[in-house]
């Protein structure tokens, strides 16, 4: 067995949302692994273990009381049958007192479990053993680049926001008028290009065996907790307060939650689904060139792919998903590279993430267009998503997802990389969807 597979097997054992028994049995290892994500875990881990100790003591006391109540109930019944009513009534009074004490312990147990779960929800997933250490995107590991020489369109090349103005493709100011910054209005051929990309991505996903679904774009609190957006990204999601619903940051949330509280059959794995949705994110990020034009938006369109997998082959599936996304980018003719994210740049719920970036010729920078992640059992433990092999006890499944693809930066790169003196050329693979091969 390769060292990589040994590491993965270890992590599969270690990840369970994190389950309290894992923290209890492997406290130092958990703290060390969370350190790769630059997460200061020691205080929280110590706190949750102290609460767990109190919880187990309370549970033991409650179990003893309930056993005593059962014994008394039997004795009371026997005494009544024997006509010893006075003695039976005395024991009934003792039983009543035990019931009151049991209720207090039950309330205490419920409070301790709530305190423990509140802490567990704040602890991120453990990174895979193959995740590189690091704190910032600059520490991510480049694992593949499609070209050795980056294309240079020349000094006269325009960034996509200037191309959008030149060809009347995107109205950023109108978006500000209608809603606010980060909500562009696509027009004419650019609107058709958006629709073409969505259909192209969905068709390719269907050809790859993904079942297309059309989920709601608002979810409840349980769904947010199930996939790890809550409580970690609460401030980044738009909240409909009167109904306590959240606009989705990605189709991952509703699609993965389809399987909440489900037990799947082993022979049905992997389950593959795809969905197109608009996505909404309150926190659009930094300022300056990083957010210019389509680089960072509050609302954008995306096609998502999701898989529910057997833990035994989920990392093989992750590589397949990564290659699938790379194939889409390649069909569009865009130079791209693949990054393995370092611990400090990973999401709260991810165990291992690959980012796919395309080269923006006019901006002369890389733009992220996809993240493909394995969450192992982190989400499935929250979701109570399990699978069963034969008559065996149900086990937690692994969940994976990826952007295939997010549209704004793909559109930006297509506009910039394909500009010519005659106009902006449309990749041949998209022409059947757009109905035109040039924007001019």
KAURFEN-V105028 format. One record per backbone hydrogen bond with DSSP energy under -0.5 kcal/mol. NH is the residue of the N-H (numbers start at 1). CO is the residue of the C=O. E is the energy in kcal/mol with one decimal. If there is no record, write none. Layout:
nh: {NH,NH}
co: {CO,CO}
e: {E,E}
This chain:
nh: {6,7,8,9,10,11,12,13,14,15,16,18,22,23,24,25,26,30,31,32,33,34,35,36,36,37,37,38,39,40,41,45,46,47,48,49,50,51,52,53,54,55,56,57,58,59,60,61,62,63,64,65,66,67,68,69,70,71,72,73,74,75,76,77,78,79,80,81,82,83,84,85,88,89,90,91,92,93,94,95,96,97,98,99,100,101,102,103,104,105,106,107,108,109,110,111,112,113,114,115,116,117,118,119,120,121,122,123,124,125,128,131,139,140,141,142,143,143,144,146,150,157,162,163,164,165,166,167,168,169,171,172,175,176,177,178,179,180,183,185,186,187,190,191,192,193,194,195,196,197,198,199,200,201,202,203,204,205,206,207,208,209,210,211,212,213,215,219,224,225,226,227,228,228,229,230,233,234,236,237,237,240,240,241,243,244,245,246,247,248,253,255,256,257,258,258,259,260,261,262,264,264,266,268,269,270,271,273,274,275,277,279,280,281,282,284,290,291,292,295,298,299,300,302,303,304,304,305,306,307,308,309,309,313,314,314,317,318,319,320,321,322,323,324,325,326,327,328,329,330,331,332,333,334,337,338,339,340,341,341,343,344,345,346,351,352,354,355,356,357,358,359,360,360,361,364,365,367,369,370,372,373,374,375,378,381,382,383,384,385,386,386,387,388,390,392,395,397,398,399,400,401,402,403,404,406,407,410,411,412,413,414,415,416,417,418,419,420,423,424,425,425,426,430,431,431,432,433,434,435,439,440}
co: {2,3,4,5,6,7,8,9,10,11,14,16,19,19,20,21,22,26,27,28,29,30,31,32,33,33,34,35,34,38,39,41,42,43,44,45,46,47,48,49,50,51,52,53,54,55,56,57,58,59,60,61,62,63,64,65,66,67,68,69,70,71,72,73,74,75,76,77,78,80,79,83,84,85,86,87,88,89,90,91,92,93,94,95,96,97,98,99,100,101,102,103,104,105,106,107,108,109,110,111,112,113,114,115,116,117,119,120,122,348,351,128,136,137,340,140,141,338,338,336,148,154,159,159,160,161,162,163,165,164,185,170,171,172,173,174,175,175,180,171,184,169,187,187,188,189,190,191,192,193,194,195,196,197,198,199,200,201,202,203,204,206,205,272,210,274,213,246,220,221,222,223,224,225,224,224,229,231,233,233,234,238,245,239,240,240,240,219,238,217,250,251,252,253,254,255,256,257,383,259,262,386,388,265,266,308,308,306,211,304,302,300,248,298,236,282,287,288,289,292,182,182,279,277,405,275,302,402,273,400,271,307,398,310,310,311,313,314,315,316,317,318,319,320,321,322,323,324,325,326,327,328,330,329,357,144,355,141,339,353,132,134,342,343,374,374,372,339,370,337,367,335,358,365,359,360,360,358,356,356,354,401,352,399,375,377,378,379,380,380,262,384,395,264,388,389,387,385,309,376,307,373,305,371,303,369,301,406,407,408,409,410,411,412,413,414,416,423,420,439,418,423,437,427,427,428,428,430,430,431,424,438}
e: {-2.0,-2.4,-2.4,-2.5,-2.0,-2.2,-2.5,-1.6,-1.7,-2.9,-0.5,-0.5,-0.7,-1.8,-2.7,-2.4,-2.4,-2.6,-2.3,-2.3,-2.8,-2.5,-1.3,-0.7,-1.1,-0.6,-0.9,-1.7,-2.1,-0.6,-1.4,-3.0,-2.9,-2.3,-2.9,-2.1,-1.9,-2.3,-2.3,-2.1,-2.1,-2.7,-2.7,-2.1,-2.6,-2.7,-2.2,-2.3,-2.5,-2.7,-2.2,-2.2,-2.7,-2.2,-2.3,-2.6,-2.1,-2.1,-2.7,-2.8,-1.9,-2.3,-3.2,-2.0,-2.3,-2.5,-2.5,-2.1,-1.5,-1.4,-2.7,-1.4,-2.2,-2.7,-2.1,-2.1,-2.1,-2.1,-1.7,-2.6,-2.3,-2.1,-2.2,-2.3,-2.0,-2.2,-2.8,-2.2,-1.9,-2.2,-2.8,-2.5,-2.2,-2.7,-2.3,-2.1,-2.4,-2.5,-2.0,-2.5,-2.5,-2.6,-2.5,-1.5,-2.6,-2.4,-1.4,-1.2,-0.6,-2.7,-3.5,-1.7,-2.4,-1.7,-2.6,-0.6,-0.6,-2.7,-1.3,-3.1,-0.5,-1.5,-1.0,-2.0,-2.7,-1.3,-2.5,-2.5,-0.5,-2.7,-3.0,-0.7,-1.2,-1.6,-2.2,-2.5,-2.7,-1.7,-1.0,-1.3,-0.6,-3.3,-1.9,-0.9,-1.8,-2.0,-2.3,-2.1,-2.6,-2.5,-2.2,-2.3,-2.7,-2.8,-2.5,-2.6,-2.3,-2.1,-2.4,-2.3,-1.4,-1.6,-2.5,-2.4,-0.5,-2.5,-0.5,-2.6,-1.6,-2.4,-2.2,-1.5,-0.6,-0.6,-1.4,-1.9,-3.9,-1.0,-1.5,-0.7,-1.0,-0.5,-3.5,-1.2,-0.9,-1.2,-1.6,-2.8,-2.4,-2.4,-1.4,-2.3,-2.3,-1.7,-0.6,-1.1,-1.6,-1.7,-2.9,-1.7,-0.5,-3.2,-2.5,-1.7,-1.6,-0.7,-2.1,-2.7,-2.6,-1.9,-2.1,-3.5,-2.5,-2.6,-3.0,-1.0,-0.6,-1.6,-1.0,-2.2,-1.7,-1.6,-2.0,-1.9,-1.8,-2.9,-0.5,-2.7,-2.9,-2.6,-2.0,-0.5,-3.1,-1.8,-0.5,-0.5,-2.0,-2.0,-1.7,-1.9,-2.7,-2.5,-2.4,-2.2,-2.4,-2.2,-2.0,-1.6,-2.1,-2.5,-2.2,-1.4,-1.5,-1.7,-2.2,-2.8,-2.9,-3.3,-0.7,-2.3,-2.3,-1.6,-1.4,-1.0,-2.7,-1.3,-2.7,-2.3,-2.9,-2.6,-2.6,-2.2,-0.5,-2.8,-0.8,-1.9,-1.2,-2.8,-3.0,-1.4,-3.0,-2.9,-2.2,-2.8,-2.3,-2.2,-1.1,-2.8,-1.3,-2.4,-2.6,-0.7,-2.8,-2.4,-0.7,-2.3,-3.0,-1.7,-2.7,-1.5,-2.5,-1.8,-2.3,-1.2,-3.5,-1.8,-2.5,-0.6,-3.0,-2.4,-2.5,-2.7,-2.6,-2.2,-3.1,-1.5,-0.9,-1.9,-0.6,-2.7,-2.5,-0.6,-2.3,-1.9,-0.9,-0.7,-0.6,-1.4,-2.4,-2.9,-2.5,-0.6}
